[in-house]
Amino acid sequence: MKLSELFGKGRCVLSFEVFPPKKDMPTDTIYNTLNSLKDLSPDFISVTYGAGGTNGDNITGEIAAYIKNELHIESAAHLTCVSNTKADIDILLDDLKKKGVENILALRGDINPERPPKNDFNYAGELIAYIKSKGDFGISAACYPECHVDAPDMITDIRHLKEKVDAGATHLMSQLFFDNARFFEFLEKARIAGISVPIEAGIMPVTNKKQIERMVSMCGASLPVKFSRMMAKYESDPAALRDAGIAYAIDQIVDLISSGADGIHLYTMNNPYVAEKISAAVKGLL
């Protein structure tokens, strides 16, 4: 099933994101995580491109296939421009097709200073158009409620987003954000620009201070006063900060659902405990 088919049925879609284990981690850790997440009945689970921009033996596709074929939950495999030539993409697409994975999240990818980028694709829109020309995949793309860090302004960023949709993306997942007002403002601008595909709100429950500092430095998300006060109050108490972060995420999600959001994409950070607490709190609202 294509991810776009999950939307428009009078309910809010709930999806999860997981990432492959690092090279020094046992591979069974991710499958233990997935088996725990299965019981939460997400609509689909996406799998990021390998840690550090690498994807040896197509570990992303392997995990996405396990989700689809063994857990019987729809999956989406991330693919990036900076890590792949057209020949690389051809191999990966063929492998995904053989594995029965129907959905791809096409991204530019983060620049890794230790790995020079490939130059066949400069932007996600180019990768999306290429994937569309190669087979019947459901193609998703990323969007940025507070503007992509490399875009000069929001108008330019939304114009590029429209190009990705015109190239073949039929579903969008947002970067994380902590201020729902920013997401609603972005959503209005996207709709005015003629972007009509489903747009999921990306939510990351903050469970430790270093995590949020790293993510904010990478994506440029703003921190509302309410959020900053929470961090300051509980930063020296890991358990309290985890619980406060979960509560903050639940508040965000309840507001998004009640405001008619197409879907919630939960960045689980491979933490079933956090996903379970949030799912239990919002399942009845979806």
Residue, then its C-alpha position, 0 to 999 in steps of 0.5 A: m500500500k502506498l502511504s498516501e492511501l492511508f490518509g483522507k479516511g477521517r482520522c489522523v494517521l500515526s507513524f513511527e521513525v526508527f534508525p538502523p543500529k550503528k556499526d558497533m551495535p548488534t543488529d538484533t537490537i533494532y528487531n527487538t525494538l520493532n517487535s515492541l513497536k508492533d504492539l502499538s499498531p502504528d499505521f506505518i514505520s519509516v527507516t532512516y538511511g544508515a547511520g552517518g550516511t552509510n547503508g552497507d548491504n542496504i540495511t535500511g531496505e532489510i529493516a523496512a522489508y522486515i517491518k512489511n513482511e514479518l510485522h505486516i505493518e507498512s514501511a518506508a525506506h529513506l534514500t538520500c541524494v548525497s550518498n548515492t549515484k544514479a547507479d547506486i539508486d538503481i541497485l537500491l530500488d531494485d533491491l527494495k522492489k524485490k523485498g516488497v517495499e513500496n514506499i520511499l522517503a526521498l531526501r537530500g541527506d545531511i552532508n558528512p564532512e568525512r564522506p564527499p557527496k555524490n553529485d548525480f543528484n543535488y536536490a531531493g526533487e531531482l531524486i524524486a523525479y528519478i525514482k518516479s521514472k524508475g517504478d511504481f513507488g509511493i514517494s514521500a518527501a520532507c518539509y520544514p515548518e521553520c524553513h530549511v537551514d539552507a534556504p534563504d527564506m520561507i517563500t523560497d523553501i515552500r517553492h522548492l517544496k512545491e517542486k518536490v510535490d510536482a516531481g512526484a511526492t504524494h506525502l510529506m513528513s515534517q522536520l521536528f518542531f516544538d511550537n505548534a503555531r509554527f507548524f500551523e503557519f507553515l501549513e497555511k502557506a503550503r496550502i496557499a502555494g497549492i500543495s495539497v498532499p497529506i502533511e504529517a507533523g514530525i514530533m520528537p519527545v525530548t528525553n535528554k538535554k544533549q539530544i535536543e541540543r544536537m537536534v536543534s543545532m542540525c535543524g534549527a528548530s526554535l525552542p518556545v519559552k515553555f519548553s526552555r523552562m521545562m529543560a532548565k527545571y529538569e535537566s539535572d534529573p534524567a527521569a523527570l526530564r524524560d517524563a516531562g518531555i513525553a508530557y510536552a510531546i503529548d500536549q503537542i499531539v493532542d493540539l495537532i489532532s484536535s486541529g485536524a492534522d493529517g498525521i503524526h510522525l513520531y521520531t521514536m529514537n528507537n525507544p519503545y518506552v517513549a513510543e508506548k507512553i505517547s501512543a497510550a495517551v493519544k490512541g483514543l483521539l486518532 
